[in-house]
């Protein structure tokens, strides 16, 4: 078997693959969902660390534009900056 990861021993990787193959689809989807959630959280933390001192609302707008493009970012900006919004949260 060709290695899938540079930092995992081949035998351990074979066990992991076998376990994933035996897992129910719902279990695999749960694992993928958890991986996506953790990846998004780590990415958000890194984004915050690179933009220290930026207003939280502006940070959310920049984040939306980065993830979904300028058009969606502009829509998020309009919504977050709408009159009557004190904290910039939905």
Secondary structure, DSSP 8 states (H G I E B T S, - for coil): ---S-TTS-HHHHHHHHHHHHHS-HHHHHHHHHHHHHHHHHHHHHHHHHHTTT--HHHHHHHHHHHHH-HHHHHHHHHHHT-TT-SS---
